[in-house]
Amino acid sequence: MGIGLASGGAALLAAPVTLPAFVLSLAGYAVVAGSVATAVSQAVVADKLPEPEQHVDEH
């Protein structure tokens, strides 16, 4: 969902036609919100990954 929101906002910002200022403002907010949602999602997924076991040699 976050990636879709960010890419949709970016598409509106890069549109080759003149859009009203409020649409461009909303598109900017959508890019930021989508980027934050994607980053949070990745952080949560990375936090749930199992940690690799470390072998300790005792000599």
C-alpha positions in Angstrom: 0.0 0.0 0.0 2.8 2.4 0.9 4.6 1.8 -2.4 1.3 2.4 -4.3 0.7 5.6 -2.5 4.2 6.9 -3.1 4.2 6.0 -6.7 0.8 7.5 -7.3 1.8 10.7 -5.7 5.0 10.8 -7.8 3.1 10.2 -11.0 0.9 13.2 -10.2 3.9 15.4 -9.5 5.6 14.3 -12.7 2.4 14.8 -14.8 3.1 16.8 -18.0 -0.1 18.8 -17.6 -0.8 21.7 -15.3 -2.6 20.6 -12.2 -4.2 22.7 -9.5 -2.0 23.6 -6.6 -4.1 21.6 -4.1 -3.7 18.4 -6.2 0.1 18.9 -6.3 0.1 19.5 -2.5 -1.9 16.3 -1.9 0.5 14.4 -4.2 3.4 15.6 -2.2 1.8 14.5 1.0 1.0 11.1 -0.6 4.6 10.6 -1.6 5.8 11.3 2.0 3.1 9.2 3.6 3.8 6.3 1.2 7.5 6.5 1.8 7.0 6.5 5.6 4.5 3.6 5.5 7.0 1.6 3.3 9.9 2.3 5.7 7.9 1.3 8.8 6.7 -1.9 7.1 10.3 -2.8 6.2 11.5 -2.1 9.7 8.8 -4.3 11.2 9.5 -7.2 8.8 13.3 -6.9 9.5 12.6 -6.9 13.2 10.8 -10.2 13.0 13.5 -12.1 11.1 15.3 -14.7 13.2 18.8 -13.9 14.3 21.5 -16.2 12.9 23.0 -18.5 15.5 26.6 -17.7 16.4 28.9 -20.6 17.2 31.6 -20.0 19.8 34.7 -22.1 19.8 36.0 -22.7 23.3 39.7 -23.6 23.3 
